[in-house]
Amino acid sequence: MRRLLLSTILVAALIAVSGCSLWSDDDIDPVDKPRISVFLKQEVAPEEQAAVERAIRAVDGVDAVVFESSEQAYEKYRLLMRDDPRFDPAITADNLPSSFVVTAKDLTAYRKIRDSSFTADLEAKAGVARVVFACATMAECKDTTRSPNP
């Protein structure tokens, strides 16, 4: 059971980080914008999910909000890990949380959202498990990998 829990946490982190946008501040790819993952609790009620989505859409600087079901997250995990010997067949869609993938309008908007009360406000809402910001630059990714609590 402990192995399954650890694997599930690893998978959720892997899926969130797979959206990491690796560009320098002056080399922005207009197709790939900074992303934020808002993971929902397994037992989230439909009205709680709708309230979370409304709260995200109301934030200045948000460009797009896409819901990703646990089944879609599992498919992404399966594709990412298909050739990896660490692929854990015990992981199923039921082990993965559904989430909202939030795209900021640009790097400036992303940083403004990241540095605001966005995370605290959302994590205080019913149904939200965790908010994860993908690193937006190579320097941020390097700093994050060295820090035990990014």
Disulfide bonds with the S-S distance in Angstrom:
Cys135-Cys141 1.75
